[in-house]
């Protein structure tokens, strides 16, 4: 496939009416069809999104692939990886509904990460030239874009800070971060599914798989969480928060 052009699967505009999956999308107003009828048909207001469905373990982007489009997660969860100093894949981020994927390619013109679906997922692809035009045309969209970039910077800074903390604090911070992200999306902050494997969590946090499993068991035995396979309940998030506040500045 020629990555310098829009892939065939992305070429046909698909109306994306407002739905439960769209409130956190930064381009939700720009791609809402203007004058659409009940079926969702109609001309696009500012830019056209291109919907793409991904099966579990399917690759959305590959490292070094030229920038063609940005992607907003509509359904599902994905992970981003890039090689560490030993050339081994390191999980840099987990993406969920509303997240904007592809920001890493804006400066260099090619992607620094490989992005793979953790489960059956759906993204809305926005051709980058059209996205740039939309930014120039809408100050509101520009503000949302800046907010999205700011969120990424804050998340990366938090990950750097936690990189040198004890293992229990790293895992507690990760669970609380997931909780906050689900709360932002109007979902339960205390009951959610771990869509990533324990191995991926460990890779992301710089912990061995055994350490992640042992710490989850410890948190469960202390009564701080309930865990059934990947179904997680935060029973006492304040205790997890206390682990973080106990870390010296």
Buried (B, 14 or more C-beta within 10 A) or exposed (E): EEBEEBBEEBEEBBBBBBEEBBEBBBBBBBBBBEEBEEEBEBEBBBBBBBBBBBEEEEEBBEBEBBBBBBBBBBBBBBBBBBEEEEEEBBBBBBBBBBBBBBBBBBEEEBBBBBBBBBBBBBBBBBBBEBBEEBBEEBEEBBEBBEEBEEBBEEBEEEBEEBEEBEBBBBBBBBBBBBBEBBEEBEEEBBBBEBBBBBEBBBBBBBBEBEBBBBBBEEBBEEEBBBEEEEEBBBBBBEBBBEBBEEBEE
